[in-house]
Amino acid sequence: MTPDGRMAPSPLLLDGEEQLIPMQAKDIGWLEAQARRIRATCVQMAYDAHEGHLSGTLSCVDLLVALFYGWLLVNPSRPRHPDRDRFIFSKGHAASALYAVMADRGFFPRQWLLRYAQEDAPLPNHPCAHALPVLECSSGSLGQGLGIGTGMSYGMRLAGIDARVVVLMSDGECNEGSVWEAAMFAAANRLDRVLAVVDNNGVQAVGRSDALMGHTSLAEKFRAFGWAARAINGNCLAEILGALADVPFEPGRPSAIVARTTGGAGVSFMQDDVLWHYRVPSEEELGRALDELRASPIHKD
């Protein structure tokens, strides 16, 4: 049980360090309930702080829940353990989802979420490692995360550290040439400890990704750049965990999961609506969203 009485998955203990393994099928219901609570938290944070980006925030919640509760080898009590997996949140505009999951995992107090996007608070509207040192890096300037992650992986190889590097990206930032420069570097150096997870929600700031950048397959693009890639339903926890269990997909190749998601996933009136990239919910919309999610924000319990 967790400290507040909820059921939690059983950890695998290695050398006294808490490390998580992929959940079994019996835990999917718990993870789905957790994803609803994280979404409720994100909507509440957006309302309280008058901050937007809910479309891309809600679309990536299932990916974050699968990673932080079922796959990443991290320890909130020792966030700088040298053998930890490195997690890069490249789509920094969806910061509230990352903060909610990290707070619930115990990386920092849940009550810090009440100060989201406030001046001089540790949780700005884009992640800042100076304000929140448990982060691996600051983010929000799109197209930079994969380069940071591949550089980390290459450096750890030189240092004899076998940890994995996971980069959660948006599909919109795949417009950036820096993404594909990093992809070529990772393939050329056979960085099979690198995993790129693309939140392919099909929506960008000013329109739909296909209309802006062409009707192409991101999975095929990663394969063309020398990666082993798999396309999945990124709002299905069972599919996400199944894909993560197979990483690396091919020895000697970096792996990419192109996760097809829905912008605003979990809240019917926000789903697949470009306007919710920037819109802030009204009090009435907040209530409707929480009712639909059938969950309470984790920092309002």
Backbone bond lengths (Angstrom), bond angles and torsions (degrees), N, CA, C in turn:
res aa  C-N    CA-C-N  psi(-1)  N-CA   C-N-CA  omega(-1)  CA-C   N-CA-C  phi
1 M - - - 1.467 - - 1.530 109.38 -
2 T 1.322 115.46 150.29 1.456 120.13 174.29 1.527 108.77 -80.60
3 P 1.344 118.52 167.13 1.460 120.21 -178.76 1.523 113.87 -57.47
4 D 1.323 118.60 -26.62 1.468 119.47 -179.68 1.532 112.00 -97.84
5 G 1.345 116.41 16.57 1.455 119.58 169.56 1.504 116.11 91.39
6 R 1.344 118.88 5.88 1.460 120.33 179.55 1.518 110.54 -91.56
7 M 1.332 115.96 152.03 1.445 120.88 176.01 1.511 109.94 -66.31
8 A 1.311 116.64 138.49 1.457 120.96 177.93 1.515 109.16 -131.34
9 P 1.325 117.43 155.38 1.458 120.39 178.11 1.516 111.10 -68.95
10 S 1.317 116.41 152.85 1.450 121.17 179.48 1.519 110.39 -81.09
11 P 1.346 117.36 130.75 1.454 119.58 179.41 1.521 111.90 -83.65
12 L 1.305 116.49 160.35 1.451 122.89 169.03 1.516 106.91 -96.10
13 L 1.334 117.64 126.61 1.455 120.83 -177.71 1.519 109.51 -98.74
14 L 1.321 116.10 123.42 1.447 122.21 178.57 1.519 109.01 -125.75
15 D 1.328 117.05 119.55 1.472 121.64 179.10 1.520 111.40 52.09
16 G 1.330 117.13 36.11 1.448 120.88 177.34 1.501 114.67 80.08
17 E 1.352 118.71 0.15 1.453 121.46 -178.29 1.523 109.94 -103.28
18 E 1.329 117.14 134.87 1.449 120.66 178.22 1.520 109.67 -74.54
19 Q 1.348 116.00 122.27 1.453 120.43 178.55 1.519 107.44 -138.63
20 L 1.322 116.66 140.65 1.449 120.64 -173.96 1.515 111.58 -98.16
21 I 1.321 115.53 147.62 1.451 122.21 175.22 1.523 107.93 -115.25
22 P 1.340 118.73 161.01 1.466 120.05 179.67 1.517 112.30 -55.06
23 M 1.333 115.39 137.55 1.452 120.36 -178.25 1.526 112.08 -67.02
24 Q 1.316 116.54 150.10 1.443 121.90 172.13 1.524 109.35 -83.04
25 A 1.324 116.43 167.19 1.464 120.68 -175.14 1.527 112.09 -56.73
26 K 1.328 117.61 -32.92 1.462 120.49 -178.01 1.515 112.33 -64.63
27 D 1.329 117.72 -17.09 1.458 120.90 -177.36 1.528 113.09 -94.74
28 I 1.314 117.65 -3.68 1.460 120.24 -177.16 1.525 111.07 -60.49
29 G 1.314 117.37 -40.83 1.468 120.28 179.14 1.519 111.68 -60.26
30 W 1.325 116.78 -40.99 1.469 120.23 177.53 1.530 110.76 -63.40
31 L 1.329 115.78 -42.67 1.463 119.65 179.69 1.528 111.42 -65.33
32 E 1.322 117.57 -39.42 1.462 120.55 178.73 1.524 110.85 -64.45
33 A 1.323 116.64 -40.39 1.463 119.91 176.47 1.529 110.17 -64.51
34 Q 1.333 116.07 -38.82 1.463 119.86 178.68 1.518 110.71 -64.04
35 A 1.331 116.75 -40.75 1.466 120.62 179.00 1.526 111.03 -61.93
36 R 1.336 117.73 -37.51 1.467 120.22 177.00 1.530 110.42 -64.06
37 R 1.315 117.52 -40.96 1.468 120.78 -179.97 1.531 110.58 -66.43
38 I 1.323 117.12 -39.21 1.464 119.88 178.52 1.529 109.59 -65.51
39 R 1.329 117.72 -42.49 1.472 119.96 177.83 1.528 110.97 -62.15
40 A 1.321 117.12 -42.43 1.468 120.10 177.62 1.525 110.47 -60.28
41 T 1.309 116.46 -39.11 1.463 121.36 178.72 1.525 110.95 -64.00
42 C 1.329 116.70 -43.38 1.470 120.69 -179.38 1.524 111.77 -63.68
43 V 1.326 117.54 -41.87 1.468 120.71 179.66 1.524 109.86 -65.44
44 Q 1.332 116.42 -42.06 1.463 120.24 178.06 1.528 111.08 -62.66
45 M 1.329 117.23 -42.76 1.463 121.19 179.06 1.526 111.42 -63.03
46 A 1.326 116.55 -40.95 1.467 120.06 178.91 1.519 110.73 -63.02
47 Y 1.320 116.62 -42.74 1.470 120.76 179.63 1.535 110.40 -64.97
48 D 1.331 116.33 -48.78 1.472 119.95 -175.92 1.528 112.05 -64.31
49 A 1.331 116.86 -38.25 1.465 120.58 -174.98 1.524 113.00 -93.72
50 H 1.332 116.92 -5.69 1.473 121.44 -175.24 1.523 110.85 56.75
51 E 1.333 115.25 44.01 1.457 122.80 179.14 1.528 109.40 -117.07
52 G 1.308 116.86 146.15 1.451 121.21 -177.85 1.515 114.09 -97.98
53 H 1.333 116.17 -137.19 1.466 124.59 -179.46 1.531 113.19 66.36
54 L 1.323 117.35 27.19 1.457 118.72 -178.47 1.522 113.08 -71.45
55 S 1.321 118.38 -29.31 1.468 119.49 -179.08 1.525 110.83 -57.96
56 G 1.313 116.87 -54.78 1.452 120.99 -178.77 1.512 113.66 -76.99
57 T 1.317 117.25 -20.12 1.458 120.45 175.44 1.520 110.46 -70.55
58 L 1.328 116.76 -51.24 1.457 120.39 -177.18 1.524 112.13 -69.22
59 S 1.330 117.24 -28.77 1.462 119.21 -178.83 1.520 112.60 -66.40
60 C 1.336 118.33 -28.95 1.468 120.73 -174.15 1.521 114.43 -99.47
61 V 1.331 118.12 3.27 1.466 120.44 -176.01 1.526 111.79 -60.89
62 D 1.328 118.06 -44.62 1.469 119.77 -178.31 1.526 111.01 -62.79
63 L 1.317 116.88 -36.55 1.464 120.75 177.75 1.526 110.67 -63.96
64 L 1.327 117.04 -44.61 1.462 120.81 179.54 1.521 111.69 -66.23
65 V 1.328 117.00 -40.61 1.469 120.50 179.56 1.527 109.79 -63.48
66 A 1.327 117.79 -45.67 1.463 120.72 179.24 1.524 111.02 -61.10
67 L 1.328 116.63 -42.09 1.460 119.97 -178.04 1.523 112.02 -69.37
68 F 1.325 117.61 -50.53 1.463 120.52 -171.78 1.524 113.99 -80.13
69 Y 1.321 118.06 -22.37 1.460 119.51 178.99 1.527 112.22 -105.83
70 G 1.334 117.65 -13.12 1.448 117.85 -172.46 1.509 116.88 -133.02
71 W 1.350 119.52 -1.72 1.466 116.73 -173.69 1.526 114.61 -147.43
72 L 1.302 118.68 -47.12 1.461 120.57 -175.93 1.527 111.67 -63.15
73 L 1.328 116.21 135.01 1.454 121.93 175.20 1.528 107.78 -90.84
74 V 1.317 115.28 89.77 1.464 122.38 -179.24 1.522 107.97 -136.42
75 N 1.306 115.43 159.87 1.455 121.40 -179.46 1.522 108.91 -137.76
76 P 1.342 118.50 107.82 1.465 120.41 -178.41 1.533 113.85 -56.29
77 S 1.324 117.67 -28.48 1.466 119.55 -179.71 1.523 112.13 -79.68
78 R 1.339 116.82 -16.92 1.468 121.07 175.62 1.526 108.50 -136.59
79 P 1.336 117.10 69.85 1.468 120.16 -172.76 1.520 114.42 -65.63
80 R 1.330 118.84 -13.82 1.459 121.59 179.82 1.528 112.05 -109.88
81 H 1.311 117.47 22.23 1.460 120.00 175.84 1.534 108.66 -54.43
82 P 1.319 118.88 130.91 1.471 120.10 -174.12 1.522 114.53 -62.97
83 D 1.325 117.96 -24.17 1.460 120.78 -178.30 1.527 113.40 -97.07
84 R 1.334 117.16 9.14 1.465 119.97 -179.21 1.519 111.33 -66.13
85 D 1.327 116.65 153.78 1.456 119.63 166.85 1.521 109.00 -68.76
86 R 1.315 116.78 142.20 1.468 121.53 176.64 1.523 108.96 -96.28
87 F 1.325 116.54 125.66 1.462 121.32 179.42 1.517 109.59 -113.72
88 I 1.337 116.15 121.64 1.464 122.90 -179.64 1.526 107.66 -110.19
89 F 1.319 116.48 119.12 1.465 121.69 179.58 1.520 107.90 -96.95
90 S 1.330 115.81 84.87 1.457 119.99 -172.21 1.522 112.78 -69.64
91 K 1.348 117.44 -33.00 1.471 120.25 -179.94 1.529 108.82 -84.52
92 G 1.334 114.52 70.43 1.458 120.92 -170.84 1.512 115.81 -62.79
93 H 1.345 117.90 -20.13 1.464 119.69 -179.87 1.528 112.09 -66.59
94 A 1.341 117.91 -15.39 1.468 122.03 177.91 1.521 110.99 -96.65
95 A 1.329 116.56 32.07 1.461 122.56 -170.68 1.521 113.66 -57.22
96 S 1.320 118.94 -33.13 1.469 119.16 -175.07 1.524 111.35 -61.54
97 A 1.332 118.25 -33.10 1.466 120.50 177.97 1.526 110.25 -66.58
98 L 1.327 117.00 -44.43 1.459 120.53 177.67 1.522 110.87 -61.52
99 Y 1.332 117.23 -46.39 1.465 120.80 -179.35 1.530 111.20 -60.47
100 A 1.323 116.72 -43.49 1.469 119.74 -177.25 1.524 110.70 -62.63
101 V 1.333 116.86 -43.69 1.462 120.29 -179.53 1.525 110.72 -67.86
102 M 1.327 117.52 -43.64 1.455 119.86 -179.11 1.526 111.84 -66.29
103 A 1.331 116.81 -37.35 1.466 119.61 176.83 1.519 110.67 -64.58
104 D 1.316 116.64 -42.77 1.457 119.68 -179.66 1.520 111.84 -66.91
105 R 1.327 117.37 -32.31 1.464 120.80 176.48 1.528 112.63 -75.51
106 G 1.348 117.64 -13.38 1.448 120.38 176.14 1.513 115.60 98.59
107 F 1.331 118.12 16.72 1.458 120.28 176.93 1.526 111.71 -72.09
108 F 1.319 117.01 -25.47 1.461 122.20 174.90 1.526 107.23 -159.85
109 P 1.340 118.79 163.99 1.465 121.09 -175.47 1.528 112.98 -62.90
110 R 1.314 116.51 141.07 1.464 121.04 178.09 1.522 111.73 -59.28
111 Q 1.320 117.35 -32.33 1.458 120.01 -176.59 1.527 112.06 -65.12
112 W 1.318 117.63 -17.84 1.461 119.15 175.73 1.525 111.26 -62.51
113 L 1.326 116.91 -24.92 1.469 120.19 180.00 1.526 111.69 -62.33
114 L 1.323 117.40 -23.67 1.463 121.18 178.93 1.527 111.60 -66.11
115 R 1.331 117.03 -20.16 1.463 121.12 -177.58 1.526 111.76 -106.37
116 Y 1.308 116.30 17.87 1.465 120.61 178.69 1.529 111.19 -53.66
117 A 1.334 115.62 130.59 1.468 124.20 175.88 1.525 113.64 64.37
118 Q 1.328 117.26 20.06 1.453 120.20 174.99 1.528 109.98 -94.51
119 E 1.308 115.59 154.52 1.463 120.87 -178.60 1.524 110.73 -61.60
120 D 1.332 115.35 135.14 1.465 123.58 177.79 1.530 113.24 64.61
121 A 1.320 118.07 17.52 1.463 121.95 176.74 1.531 109.33 -93.25
122 P 1.342 118.33 158.55 1.468 120.38 -177.26 1.525 114.24 -77.19
123 L 1.347 117.37 -5.40 1.454 120.68 -176.16 1.527 110.69 -121.97
124 P 1.319 118.19 76.57 1.472 120.55 177.89 1.525 110.94 -70.19
125 N 1.339 116.22 172.08 1.461 118.75 -175.74 1.522 113.50 -72.12
126 H 1.309 118.12 -10.08 1.459 123.73 166.88 1.530 107.20 -130.24
127 P 1.331 118.89 138.08 1.471 120.34 -172.43 1.525 112.82 -61.18
128 C 1.324 114.74 134.65 1.462 121.64 -179.75 1.522 108.75 -129.85
129 A 1.326 116.93 117.40 1.458 120.72 -177.53 1.525 112.57 -69.27
130 H 1.332 117.66 -19.78 1.466 119.82 175.63 1.527 110.00 -73.04
131 A 1.316 117.00 -37.03 1.469 121.02 178.12 1.521 111.72 -79.55
132 L 1.340 116.89 -33.15 1.467 122.30 -176.16 1.527 107.75 -131.72
133 P 1.321 117.34 87.26 1.474 120.56 -171.13 1.527 114.98 -65.64
134 V 1.334 119.54 -13.37 1.468 118.97 178.22 1.531 111.67 -71.23
135 L 1.331 117.75 -12.56 1.462 120.74 176.35 1.521 110.09 -73.39
136 E 1.329 116.05 150.31 1.461 120.43 176.14 1.528 111.31 -73.98
137 C 1.343 116.15 -31.84 1.460 119.89 -179.89 1.524 109.14 -163.73
138 S 1.310 116.25 163.03 1.458 121.65 170.69 1.525 108.49 -76.30
139 S 1.343 116.34 157.19 1.462 118.84 179.55 1.519 110.26 -154.18
140 G 1.311 115.04 170.85 1.455 120.90 -176.97 1.508 111.98 133.79
141 S 1.336 116.03 -27.76 1.458 120.62 172.07 1.524 106.24 -82.41
142 L 1.322 116.77 101.26 1.460 121.07 -167.74 1.523 112.62 -64.59
143 G 1.326 114.55 147.11 1.450 121.73 178.87 1.508 114.60 92.39
144 Q 1.333 118.03 0.96 1.461 121.26 -175.61 1.526 113.37 -98.98
145 G 1.323 117.79 -24.38 1.456 120.45 -170.40 1.515 114.65 -62.98
146 L 1.328 117.70 -40.07 1.463 118.94 -177.36 1.528 110.85 -67.66
147 G 1.318 117.41 -36.70 1.458 119.88 175.72 1.519 112.16 -64.19
148 I 1.323 116.16 -41.63 1.474 120.23 176.94 1.526 109.67 -61.68
149 G 1.332 116.09 -46.79 1.459 120.29 -177.31 1.518 113.39 -64.51
150 T 1.327 117.09 -42.76 1.468 118.65 179.32 1.522 110.95 -67.67
151 G 1.322 116.36 -35.88 1.466 118.82 175.75 1.514 112.28 -64.24
152 M 1.334 116.26 -41.05 1.470 119.98 176.57 1.531 110.71 -60.42
153 S 1.330 115.66 -45.64 1.457 119.39 -177.59 1.526 111.37 -63.08
154 Y 1.327 116.43 -42.84 1.465 120.27 178.64 1.529 110.45 -62.90
155 G 1.332 115.78 -42.96 1.458 119.30 178.72 1.513 112.88 -64.18
156 M 1.334 116.77 -39.66 1.464 119.44 178.86 1.524 111.28 -67.44
157 R 1.327 116.91 -34.89 1.473 118.56 175.77 1.519 109.87 -60.25
158 L 1.340 117.33 -44.71 1.461 120.89 179.33 1.528 111.58 -62.50
159 A 1.348 116.13 -31.12 1.460 121.00 -178.49 1.523 112.36 -88.48
160 G 1.330 117.79 -1.12 1.453 120.65 179.53 1.517 114.20 77.08
161 I 1.334 117.09 23.40 1.469 121.92 178.89 1.524 108.32 -102.00
162 D 1.327 117.53 127.62 1.460 122.01 -172.40 1.527 112.54 -98.56
163 A 1.310 118.66 19.12 1.471 121.50 -177.03 1.520 110.90 -68.99
164 R 1.334 114.64 156.49 1.461 121.12 177.86 1.531 109.98 -90.90
165 V 1.322 115.15 157.08 1.462 121.80 175.10 1.523 107.92 -124.08
166 V 1.323 116.59 125.74 1.460 122.24 178.91 1.524 108.29 -116.76
167 V 1.325 115.99 129.58 1.460 121.92 177.88 1.521 107.78 -118.49
168 L 1.335 116.62 116.76 1.465 120.92 175.34 1.519 108.11 -95.68
169 M 1.341 115.66 117.92 1.457 122.64 -172.46 1.521 110.38 -119.62
170 S 1.321 115.41 163.29 1.464 120.44 169.94 1.517 109.12 -95.09
171 D 1.339 116.43 158.18 1.464 118.23 175.07 1.525 110.58 -69.97
172 G 1.339 117.00 -31.86 1.461 119.79 -179.73 1.515 112.76 -62.09
173 E 1.349 117.63 -35.65 1.462 118.34 -178.28 1.523 111.67 -73.86
174 C 1.333 117.16 -11.66 1.465 119.40 174.24 1.528 111.46 -70.98
175 N 1.345 117.49 -2.95 1.463 121.54 168.54 1.533 111.31 -66.63
176 E 1.339 115.82 -23.29 1.464 121.29 -170.77 1.528 111.54 -81.63
177 G 1.318 116.48 133.73 1.451 120.61 177.77 1.512 113.48 -63.15
178 S 1.346 117.36 -26.34 1.463 120.31 -179.93 1.522 111.92 -63.21
179 V 1.336 116.61 -29.17 1.470 120.22 177.32 1.520 109.99 -61.70
180 W 1.322 116.34 -44.58 1.465 120.17 -174.39 1.524 111.75 -79.53
181 E 1.310 117.83 -25.54 1.467 120.41 170.81 1.527 109.62 -63.44
182 A 1.354 116.01 -44.86 1.466 120.20 177.58 1.523 111.30 -65.06
183 A 1.339 116.48 -38.48 1.465 120.31 179.53 1.525 110.67 -61.67
184 M 1.341 117.23 -42.50 1.467 120.42 178.64 1.529 110.92 -64.77
185 F 1.336 116.59 -41.02 1.467 120.45 179.41 1.521 110.87 -61.63
186 A 1.337 116.31 -44.88 1.466 120.22 -178.38 1.516 111.35 -63.20
187 A 1.354 116.82 -42.54 1.456 120.03 179.47 1.523 111.55 -67.44
188 A 1.324 116.82 -42.55 1.464 120.67 -178.32 1.524 111.61 -62.28
189 N 1.328 115.99 -32.53 1.461 120.65 -177.78 1.521 112.95 -99.45
190 R 1.338 116.32 9.59 1.470 122.63 174.48 1.528 111.84 53.21
191 L 1.329 115.69 47.55 1.471 121.57 -176.74 1.527 109.87 -83.38
192 D 1.332 115.27 76.97 1.464 118.50 -176.77 1.521 113.33 -81.64
193 R 1.335 117.79 6.72 1.470 121.64 171.55 1.527 110.82 -94.22
194 V 1.333 116.81 4.64 1.468 122.06 178.66 1.521 109.40 -99.99
195 L 1.326 115.72 133.17 1.464 122.63 173.54 1.524 108.49 -126.27
196 A 1.318 116.44 122.33 1.466 121.70 171.35 1.522 108.07 -100.72
197 V 1.323 116.10 128.59 1.465 121.90 175.65 1.521 106.91 -115.44
198 V 1.320 116.37 116.33 1.461 121.17 -176.81 1.527 108.90 -101.04
199 D 1.336 115.73 120.02 1.461 121.23 174.65 1.525 107.14 -80.19
200 N 1.312 115.53 92.47 1.466 122.57 -172.92 1.539 109.51 -91.41
201 N 1.359 115.14 71.05 1.468 119.16 -177.87 1.525 113.18 -87.52
202 G 1.318 116.91 -4.11 1.456 120.88 173.48 1.509 116.08 76.89
203 V 1.350 116.91 7.17 1.461 120.72 -175.92 1.525 109.81 -125.71
204 Q 1.327 116.36 135.49 1.453 122.25 173.30 1.522 109.17 -120.24
205 A 1.316 115.79 -178.37 1.462 120.23 -173.14 1.524 112.87 -58.18
206 V 1.321 117.16 -36.55 1.464 119.65 -172.48 1.526 113.48 -118.85
207 G 1.322 117.26 11.26 1.454 118.58 179.06 1.511 112.14 164.94
208 R 1.318 115.56 -163.34 1.457 121.30 -177.44 1.525 110.13 -93.02
209 S 1.310 115.59 141.69 1.459 121.05 -173.51 1.524 112.23 -58.87
210 D 1.318 117.56 -43.76 1.462 120.10 -178.19 1.527 111.46 -62.14
211 A 1.321 116.44 -40.31 1.465 120.00 -179.00 1.525 111.35 -69.12
212 L 1.330 116.80 -33.66 1.460 120.78 -175.71 1.525 112.92 -83.95
213 M 1.333 117.07 -35.49 1.465 120.05 -172.06 1.521 113.88 -125.79
214 G 1.321 118.52 9.18 1.459 120.34 175.93 1.513 112.95 96.94
215 H 1.307 115.90 150.62 1.461 122.43 -178.27 1.530 108.79 -85.10
216 T 1.317 115.89 79.86 1.465 120.94 -178.19 1.524 109.93 -124.70
217 S 1.310 116.41 162.34 1.461 122.68 -179.51 1.522 110.05 -95.85
218 L 1.327 116.68 121.11 1.463 119.61 177.10 1.518 111.35 -67.20
219 A 1.330 117.58 -33.96 1.468 119.69 177.46 1.524 110.28 -61.58
220 E 1.331 116.65 -43.65 1.462 119.96 178.56 1.521 111.27 -65.00
221 K 1.320 116.84 -36.20 1.469 119.80 178.06 1.526 110.79 -63.69
222 F 1.333 117.39 -45.63 1.467 119.15 178.94 1.530 110.66 -62.54
223 R 1.323 117.54 -40.21 1.468 119.70 177.59 1.529 110.90 -61.55
224 A 1.326 116.24 -40.29 1.465 120.07 179.19 1.524 111.94 -63.81
225 F 1.338 116.62 -24.98 1.461 121.22 178.66 1.524 112.06 -93.82
226 G 1.331 116.94 12.34 1.459 120.82 172.35 1.508 115.78 94.04
227 W 1.331 117.88 10.55 1.458 121.75 -179.93 1.527 110.50 -95.15
228 A 1.326 115.55 158.05 1.459 121.83 166.97 1.526 106.57 -92.48
229 A 1.316 117.48 120.63 1.466 121.24 -171.75 1.519 111.18 -126.97
230 R 1.315 114.16 149.12 1.457 121.28 178.50 1.525 108.97 -139.12
231 A 1.327 117.83 135.86 1.462 122.75 176.09 1.521 108.98 -100.97
232 I 1.339 116.33 134.12 1.460 121.09 -177.80 1.527 109.53 -139.92
233 N 1.316 115.72 173.42 1.466 123.11 169.80 1.525 107.17 -83.84
234 G 1.310 116.83 108.52 1.456 121.28 -175.31 1.510 115.47 -80.22
235 N 1.323 117.38 0.85 1.465 120.53 172.56 1.521 111.54 -110.24
236 C 1.336 116.77 16.37 1.467 123.14 176.61 1.523 107.79 -116.31
237 L 1.324 117.04 108.81 1.459 120.29 -175.09 1.521 112.50 -62.41
238 A 1.317 117.49 -35.46 1.464 119.37 179.21 1.522 110.89 -63.16
239 E 1.327 117.33 -42.23 1.468 120.37 178.85 1.527 111.11 -66.95
240 I 1.312 116.09 -40.76 1.472 119.23 -179.75 1.531 110.34 -61.66
241 L 1.326 116.21 -49.20 1.460 119.81 -178.77 1.519 111.51 -64.87
242 G 1.331 116.90 -35.20 1.456 119.98 177.20 1.513 111.97 -63.35
243 A 1.335 116.42 -41.81 1.462 119.87 178.14 1.526 111.15 -67.65
244 L 1.324 117.02 -43.26 1.463 120.23 -179.71 1.527 111.37 -60.78
245 A 1.319 116.57 -35.54 1.464 120.12 -179.22 1.518 112.04 -64.20
246 D 1.328 118.28 -21.98 1.468 122.30 -177.96 1.524 113.97 -94.87
247 V 1.322 117.69 -2.41 1.471 121.23 -178.73 1.526 109.86 -75.49
248 P 1.331 119.84 133.76 1.467 127.17 0.21 1.525 111.29 -75.67
249 F 1.320 115.42 142.85 1.454 119.98 -177.61 1.528 111.95 -68.15
250 E 1.331 116.68 -33.58 1.465 121.88 177.22 1.527 108.60 -142.46
251 P 1.321 118.25 131.95 1.468 119.51 176.70 1.532 110.71 -59.05
252 G 1.326 115.31 136.64 1.451 120.24 177.10 1.515 114.74 84.14
253 R 1.331 117.50 0.68 1.468 120.47 177.24 1.527 109.61 -125.19
254 P 1.350 118.06 139.25 1.469 119.29 170.77 1.524 108.95 -65.90
255 S 1.330 116.04 154.33 1.466 122.06 -176.41 1.520 110.89 -109.84
256 A 1.323 115.33 144.30 1.464 121.31 175.63 1.522 109.07 -130.36
257 I 1.320 115.46 130.56 1.455 122.03 171.21 1.520 107.16 -108.47
258 V 1.313 116.91 114.22 1.459 121.30 176.01 1.525 105.97 -95.81
259 A 1.322 114.83 105.08 1.464 122.02 -171.16 1.523 109.40 -98.72
260 R 1.313 115.90 105.76 1.468 119.98 177.99 1.527 108.70 -72.86
261 T 1.312 116.32 116.88 1.462 121.82 -177.44 1.525 110.00 -125.50
262 T 1.319 114.76 175.97 1.459 121.26 176.54 1.522 108.58 -115.06
263 G 1.318 116.90 126.03 1.458 119.88 174.40 1.517 110.22 -57.59
264 G 1.337 116.80 134.62 1.462 120.21 -179.06 1.510 114.20 71.99
265 A 1.331 117.46 21.44 1.468 122.02 -174.88 1.527 111.79 -53.54
266 G 1.321 115.19 134.38 1.455 121.64 176.62 1.512 115.03 101.44
267 V 1.336 116.80 -17.29 1.467 121.43 179.44 1.523 106.85 -125.44
268 S 1.315 117.64 110.20 1.466 121.91 -166.85 1.524 113.40 -56.75
269 F 1.330 118.00 -42.46 1.463 119.49 -174.70 1.528 113.12 -80.39
270 M 1.335 117.34 -5.29 1.462 121.02 174.53 1.526 112.11 -101.31
271 Q 1.321 117.90 -14.27 1.451 121.50 -171.05 1.524 112.99 -67.84
272 D 1.326 114.80 132.55 1.458 123.36 173.22 1.526 112.55 55.06
273 D 1.320 116.74 36.23 1.460 122.64 -179.75 1.529 107.70 -119.59
274 V 1.328 116.74 113.99 1.462 121.40 -176.48 1.526 111.67 -57.46
275 L 1.320 118.61 -32.01 1.458 121.44 -176.23 1.522 112.90 -62.35
276 W 1.344 117.06 -25.07 1.461 119.24 -179.08 1.521 112.57 -79.42
277 H 1.322 117.57 5.60 1.465 118.40 169.80 1.526 109.71 -64.94
278 Y 1.342 116.02 -35.95 1.463 119.70 -176.98 1.529 113.88 -118.16
279 R 1.305 118.41 -20.23 1.465 119.89 -173.91 1.525 112.89 -63.27
280 V 1.337 115.49 149.19 1.461 123.02 174.90 1.526 107.71 -110.83
281 P 1.332 118.95 133.72 1.467 119.56 -177.65 1.522 112.44 -68.49
282 S 1.319 115.47 144.49 1.458 121.40 172.00 1.530 109.05 -78.20
283 E 1.313 116.77 173.29 1.471 119.77 178.17 1.528 110.65 -60.37
284 E 1.340 115.77 -40.21 1.460 119.42 179.73 1.530 110.81 -66.48
285 E 1.344 117.55 -39.97 1.462 121.19 179.10 1.524 111.42 -69.36
286 L 1.321 117.20 -34.88 1.463 120.31 174.79 1.529 110.10 -59.08
287 G 1.315 116.76 -48.23 1.458 120.66 179.73 1.523 112.36 -61.07
288 R 1.328 116.19 -42.76 1.465 120.07 178.96 1.523 111.03 -62.56
289 A 1.325 115.84 -42.61 1.459 119.87 -178.87 1.527 111.41 -64.01
290 L 1.321 117.24 -45.35 1.466 120.22 -179.85 1.524 111.14 -65.09
291 D 1.322 116.81 -36.06 1.464 119.94 176.88 1.529 110.88 -64.10
292 E 1.337 116.30 -43.53 1.470 119.84 179.32 1.528 111.38 -63.86
293 L 1.313 116.28 -41.05 1.456 120.10 -176.91 1.522 112.67 -74.13
294 R 1.309 117.19 -20.23 1.469 122.26 -179.77 1.544 109.82 53.75
295 A 1.340 113.71 46.57 1.452 119.81 -177.03 1.510 109.69 -152.54
296 S 1.333 115.37 157.08 1.468 121.91 177.79 1.523 109.10 -109.18
297 P 1.322 117.57 146.93 1.470 120.33 175.03 1.519 110.76 -58.84
298 I 1.332 117.30 143.34 1.460 120.17 -174.50 1.521 112.22 -68.40
299 H 1.344 117.78 -22.73 1.456 120.20 -178.60 1.523 112.37 -97.74
300 K 1.340 117.10 9.28 1.456 121.38 179.36 1.530 111.38 -118.08
301 D 1.338 117.44 5.72 1.469 121.42 -179.52 1.518 111.14 -61.51
